[in-house]
Amino acid sequence: MDSLLLFFEKTYSAVNNRKICVAVSGGSDSLSLLILLKKWSERKNLSEQQNWKLYCCTVDHGLRKESLDEALYVKNICEKLNVEHNILFWERNSAIDEGKLENLAREARYKLIREFCEEKKIPLIAVGHNWNDQIETYELRKNAGSSEIGLAGMSQIKTLSEHTKIIRPLLHFSKNFLEEFLKSRKIEWKTDPMNFQDTFQRVVARKKIKEYSLEKTEEISKKICIYGKSRYQIEKDAVEFLKSECILSDLGFAEINKEGFINLNSKIQIEVLKRLIWNIGMKKYPCSIDEKILAHIMCLKVNTLGKCFIKIKKEKIFVFREKRNFFRTNTNIWDNRFLIKLKLTKNQYIYSSEREFNVTMPYDVLVGFPCLYEDDKAKYDFGEWMKFVKFIRKPDLLDVYCGVNCE
């Protein structure tokens, strides 16, 4: 309880919108989180006359016949705690590949809860990841060949959208501690049988970890903390550089102060490039950059990465969308990079602008910019068109890792 209190005091003392939504499946982790947060909010409201309001959401994926009963079990506990509870249903495609089910279910869960919270203007989504989950994440990423950044595992805080953040207050606690916490209060929890299916990578990792000795578990925990401190410092320095020495334009390209960039530590250079390329290329996950690739970029042996082109000039480094494989559509999202704030008709469609606009923008940037066509002709001039186009930035562009032993 004291660790939970410390985490909130340090991180959210300045939050004005005092609402938290707890994602609860009915398992021991999320039920413990619900009860701990309820006690914490009551303490804050009584001692400091604050008004924290707690909400709870349970997502029914419909993957098992017992899932609705489990959601109703959570609802019953919430009624006893006087916490508003909502059941959210996933309407999934029945033709989903079994191998993709784990990731798609997780994405659907976050999407449903995020949409609920945005509608209710709830800024914080609390999830029940604990230290055992952190060790599992370490093992999964290690097996996938992750860098030290990845081996630091999950951050306690992650920006999910413009208005919502995910928080993980239980990363300080072990699963055993949470189960004992519930037992001491005679509260039962539900166990998802899918947690034992070897078709899921995390389940395989979980079974492997159970066989580890206490010494090995402690050794891994120390490594995660070491990587976490390193990741925190790298990301902190990278974000400071992004804020002061980089421009991420509304036109969908980045401009970097070359002199300042060259003076950075190579690990910070990699983090800066990864974040900019991820935002401009709009791939699902950040691209992998190691010291060798970075060296090739700086000596002009590599200039394309993650759907982006990197151009190094005398004083600036430019990152912009590569001139191929644009995702063309007549919907309101173009190439996953631009929101088109217009209702399009059947005769209108979005296409890369080529040389349609008479502007001083560099040609390499212009060919990656959307243009609205109607009956095969450009609909607007550049000044008018910019009123309807919004470049989409990743919400966590400026996030800094927050580990259990970081500032």
C-alpha positions in Angstrom: 0.0 0.0 0.0 2.8 2.4 0.8 4.5 1.7 -2.5 1.3 2.4 -4.3 0.8 5.6 -2.4 4.4 6.7 -3.2 3.9 6.0 -6.9 0.8 8.1 -7.1 2.1 10.9 -5.0 5.2 11.2 -7.2 3.5 10.8 -10.5 0.0 12.3 -10.3 0.0 14.9 -7.6 -0.6 17.6 -10.2 -3.4 15.8 -12.1 -6.5 18.0 -12.1 -9.0 15.5 -13.6 -9.1 13.1 -10.7 -10.6 10.0 -12.4 -9.1 6.5 -12.7 -10.5 3.6 -14.7 -9.2 0.2 -13.5 -9.1 -2.6 -16.1 -10.2 -5.8 -14.2 -10.5 -9.2 -15.7 -11.2 -11.0 -12.5 -7.7 -12.4 -12.0 -5.7 -11.9 -8.8 -3.6 -9.0 -10.3 -6.4 -6.8 -11.4 -8.7 -7.5 -8.5 -5.9 -6.6 -6.1 -5.4 -3.4 -8.1 -9.1 -2.5 -7.8 -9.2 -3.0 -4.1 -5.9 -1.2 -3.4 -6.9 1.8 -5.6 -10.3 1.9 -3.8 -8.6 2.1 -0.4 -6.0 4.6 -1.7 -8.7 6.9 -3.2 -10.8 6.7 0.0 -7.7 7.7 2.0 -6.9 10.6 -0.2 -10.5 11.8 -0.2 -10.7 11.7 3.6 -7.3 13.0 4.6 -6.8 15.7 1.9 -10.5 16.4 1.0 -9.8 15.4 -2.6 -12.3 13.9 -5.0 -10.8 10.9 -6.8 -13.4 8.9 -8.6 -12.8 5.2 -9.5 -14.3 3.4 -12.4 -13.9 -0.2 -13.5 -14.1 -1.9 -16.9 -14.1 -5.5 -17.8 -13.7 -6.6 -21.4 -15.5 -9.7 -22.5 -13.6 -11.0 -25.5 -16.1 -13.8 -26.0 -13.3 -16.4 -26.4 -14.7 -18.6 -23.7 -18.2 -19.4 -22.5 -17.2 -18.5 -18.9 -16.1 -15.0 -19.8 -19.4 -13.3 -19.2 -19.8 -15.0 -15.8 -16.4 -13.7 -14.8 -17.3 -10.2 -15.9 -20.5 -10.4 -13.8 -18.4 -11.6 -10.9 -16.3 -8.4 -11.1 -19.4 -6.4 -11.4 -20.7 -7.9 -8.1 -17.4 -7.0 -6.3 -17.6 -3.5 -7.7 -21.2 -3.1 -6.3 -19.9 -4.0 -2.8 -17.1 -1.5 -3.2 -19.4 1.2 -4.6 -17.4 1.4 -7.8 -19.1 2.0 -11.2 -18.6 -1.1 -13.4 -18.9 -1.4 -17.1 -18.7 -4.6 -19.3 -17.2 -3.9 -22.8 -17.7 -6.5 -25.5 -15.3 -7.3 -28.4 -17.0 -8.0 -31.7 -14.3 -9.9 -33.3 -13.8 -11.4 -36.7 -14.5 -15.2 -36.5 -11.9 -15.8 -39.2 -9.0 -14.5 -37.1 -5.8 -16.6 -37.3 -5.3 -18.4 -33.9 -1.6 -17.3 -34.0 -2.6 -13.7 -34.0 -5.3 -14.0 -31.4 -3.2 -13.0 -28.4 -2.0 -9.7 -29.9 -5.4 -8.8 -31.4 -7.2 -9.5 -28.1 -4.8 -7.2 -26.3 -5.2 -4.5 -28.9 -8.9 -4.8 -28.8 -8.9 -4.6 -25.0 -7.0 -1.3 -24.9 -9.0 0.2 -27.7 -12.3 -0.5 -26.0 -11.2 0.8 -22.7 -9.5 3.8 -24.3 -12.7 4.7 -26.1 -14.7 4.3 -22.9 -12.3 6.6 -21.0 -12.2 9.3 -23.7 -16.0 9.4 -23.7 -16.1 9.7 -19.9 -13.0 12.1 -19.8 -11.0 9.7 -17.7 -7.3 10.4 -18.1 -5.8 7.4 -16.3 -6.3 3.7 -17.1 -4.8 1.4 -14.5 -3.8 -2.1 -15.4 -2.6 -5.0 -13.1 0.8 -5.8 -14.6 3.1 -7.0 -11.8 6.8 -7.8 -11.4 6.2 -11.4 -12.6 4.8 -9.9 -15.8 7.9 -7.8 -16.1 10.2 -10.9 -15.9 8.0 -12.6 -18.5 8.4 -9.5 -20.7 12.2 -9.6 -20.2 12.4 -13.3 -21.3 10.2 -12.8 -24.3 12.2 -9.8 -25.5 15.5 -11.5 -24.8 14.4 -14.5 -26.9 13.5 -12.1 -29.7 16.9 -10.5 -29.6 15.8 -7.2 -28.1 18.3 -4.4 -27.2 18.9 -3.2 -23.7 16.1 -0.6 -24.1 13.7 -3.5 -24.7 15.1 -5.6 -21.9 14.1 -2.8 -19.4 10.6 -4.1 -19.9 7.3 -2.2 -19.3 7.2 1.4 -18.1 4.9 2.3 -15.2 3.4 5.0 -17.4 2.6 5.0 -21.1 0.7 7.6 -23.2 -2.1 5.7 -25.0 -3.8 8.7 -26.7 -3.9 12.5 -26.5 -6.2 12.3 -23.5 -5.3 9.0 -21.8 -2.4 7.3 -20.1 -1.9 3.7 -19.1 -0.5 3.3 -15.6 0.9 0.2 -13.9 1.0 0.8 -10.2 1.6 -2.9 -9.3 5.0 -3.3 -11.1 6.6 -3.0 -7.6 4.7 -6.1 -6.4 5.1 -9.9 -7.0 2.2 -12.1 -8.1 2.5 -14.1 -4.9 2.2 -10.9 -2.8 -1.0 -10.0 -4.6 -2.5 -13.5 -4.2 -1.7 -13.4 -0.4 -3.3 -10.0 -0.2 -6.6 -11.3 -1.6 -6.4 -14.5 0.6 -6.0 -12.4 3.7 -9.3 -10.6 2.8 -11.0 -13.9 1.8 -11.5 -12.7 -1.8 -11.6 -15.3 -4.6 -10.2 -14.6 -8.0 -10.8 -16.2 -11.4 -8.2 -18.1 -13.4 -8.3 -17.9 -17.2 -7.6 -21.4 -18.6 -6.1 -19.7 -21.6 -3.2 -18.8 -19.3 -2.2 -22.4 -19.6 -2.4 -22.8 -23.4 1.1 -23.3 -24.9 -0.1 -21.7 -28.1 0.6 -18.3 -26.5 4.2 -17.2 -26.2 3.7 -15.5 -22.9 2.3 -18.7 -21.4 5.3 -20.7 -22.5 7.6 -18.0 -20.9 5.5 -18.1 -17.7 5.9 -21.9 -17.4 9.7 -21.6 -18.0 10.1 -18.9 -15.3 8.3 -21.1 -12.7 11.2 -23.5 -12.9 13.8 -20.8 -12.1 15.5 -20.8 -8.8 15.1 -17.8 -6.5 18.7 -16.8 -7.2 18.1 -16.7 -11.0 14.9 -14.7 -10.6 16.7 -12.2 -8.4 19.5 -12.0 -11.0 17.0 -11.3 -13.8 15.3 -8.7 -11.6 18.6 -6.9 -11.0 19.3 -6.9 -14.8 15.9 -5.4 -15.5 16.6 -2.6 -12.9 20.0 -1.9 -14.4 18.6 -1.7 -18.0 15.7 0.4 -16.6 18.0 3.1 -15.2 20.0 3.1 -18.5 16.8 3.3 -20.6 15.4 6.1 -18.4 18.5 8.3 -18.9 18.7 7.6 -22.7 15.0 8.4 -23.2 15.2 11.5 -21.0 18.2 12.9 -23.0 16.6 12.0 -26.3 13.3 13.7 -25.4 15.2 16.8 -24.3 17.0 16.9 -27.6 13.8 16.3 -29.6 12.2 19.3 -27.8 15.1 21.7 -28.3 17.0 20.6 -31.4 14.3 19.0 -33.7 11.3 20.2 -35.6 8.6 17.6 -36.4 6.6 19.5 -39.1 2.9 19.5 -39.6 3.8 18.6 -43.2 5.1 15.2 -42.0 8.8 15.5 -42.0 11.5 16.2 -39.4 14.4 18.6 -39.3 17.4 17.9 -36.9 20.2 20.2 -35.9 23.1 18.3 -37.3 25.8 19.8 -35.0 23.8 19.0 -31.9 23.0 15.5 -33.1 26.6 14.7 -33.9 27.6 15.7 -30.3 25.2 13.2 -28.8 26.0 9.8 -27.4 25.3 7.1 -30.0 22.6 5.5 -27.9 20.8 8.8 -27.7 21.2 9.4 -31.5 19.6 6.0 -32.1 16.7 6.8 -29.8 16.1 10.2 -31.5 16.1 8.6 -35.0 13.9 5.7 -33.9 11.2 8.0 -32.6 11.3 10.3 -35.6 11.3 7.5 -38.2 8.4 5.8 -36.3 6.4 8.9 -36.3 7.0 9.8 -40.0 7.0 6.2 -41.4 4.0 5.3 -39.3 4.9 1.6 -39.1 3.2 -0.3 -36.3 6.4 -0.8 -34.3 9.7 1.2 -34.2 12.4 0.1 -36.5 15.5 -1.6 -35.2 18.7 0.6 -35.3 22.0 -0.6 -33.9 25.4 1.0 -33.8 26.4 -0.5 -37.2 23.2 0.9 -38.9 23.7 4.3 -37.2 27.3 4.4 -38.6 26.1 3.5 -42.1 23.4 6.3 -41.9 26.0 8.9 -40.8 28.5 8.0 -43.6 25.6 7.9 -46.2 25.7 4.1 -46.8 22.2 3.8 -45.6 19.5 6.4 -46.3 16.2 4.5 -46.2 14.7 3.0 -43.0 11.2 2.3 -41.7 9.5 3.8 -44.8 11.6 6.9 -44.4 14.4 8.7 -46.3 17.2 10.3 -44.3 19.0 13.1 -46.0 22.1 14.7 -44.4 22.9 18.2 -45.4 25.6 20.6 -44.2 23.7 21.9 -41.1 20.6 19.8 -41.0 19.5 16.2 -41.1 16.1 15.7 -42.7 13.8 12.7 -42.2 10.8 12.3 -44.5 8.4 9.7 -46.0 10.0 7.5 -48.6 8.7 8.2 -52.1 6.9 4.8 -52.6 4.2 2.5 -51.3 1.9 5.2 -50.2 -1.4 3.9 -48.7 -3.9 5.6 -50.9 -7.5 5.7 -49.9 -10.7 7.8 -50.1 -11.2 7.5 -46.3 -10.2 10.2 -43.9 -6.9 8.7 -42.9 -4.2 8.9 -45.6 -1.1 6.7 -45.5 -1.6 6.3 -41.7 0.0 9.8 -41.4 -2.6 12.4 -42.1 -6.1 13.0 -40.9 -8.3 14.6 -43.6 -10.9 16.8 -41.9 -13.3 16.6 -44.7 -16.2 14.4 -45.6 -15.2 12.9 -49.0 -17.6 12.1 -51.8 -17.3 9.2 -54.3 -15.7 11.5 -56.9 -13.0 12.6 -54.5 -9.9 10.7 -53.6 -6.6 11.3 -51.8 -3.3 10.8 -53.7 0.3 11.9 -53.2 0.6 15.5 -54.3 3.6 15.1 -56.7 4.1 18.7 -58.0 0.5 19.9 -57.9 1.2 22.6 -55.2 3.2 25.7 -56.0 5.1 26.0 -52.7 8.6 26.4 -51.5 8.5 23.1 -49.7 11.3 20.7 -50.7 10.2 18.3 -53.5 11.1 15.2 -51.5 8.7 16.2 -48.8 6.0 17.3 -51.2 5.7 13.9 -52.9 4.9 12.3 -49.6 2.1 14.9 -48.8 -1.5 14.1 -49.6 -3.5 16.0 -52.2 -7.3 15.9 -52.7 -8.4 15.2 -56.2 -11.9 15.6 -57.7 -12.5 14.3 -61.2 -8.7 13.9 -61.6 -7.9 17.5 -60.7 -6.5 19.0 -57.5 -9.4 20.4 -55.5 -7.6 23.1 -53.4 -4.5 25.2 -53.5 -1.9 24.6 -50.8 -3.1 27.3 -48.4 -6.7 26.2 -48.4 -5.8 22.5 -48.3 -3.7 22.9 -45.1 -6.8 23.9 -43.2 -8.2 20.3 -43.7 -5.0 18.3 -43.1 -3.6 17.3 -39.8 -0.4 15.3 -39.4 -0.9 12.4 -36.9 1.8 12.2 -34.3 2.4 9.1 -32.1 0.9 10.0 -28.7 3.9 8.6 -26.8 6.5 10.5 -28.9 7.9 12.3 -25.9 7.3 9.6 -23.3 10.2 8.8 -20.9 10.5 5.3 -19.4 9.4 5.1 -15.8 10.8 2.0 -14.1 10.3 0.9 -10.5 13.7 2.4 -9.6 13.7 5.4 -11.8 12.9 9.0 -11.0 
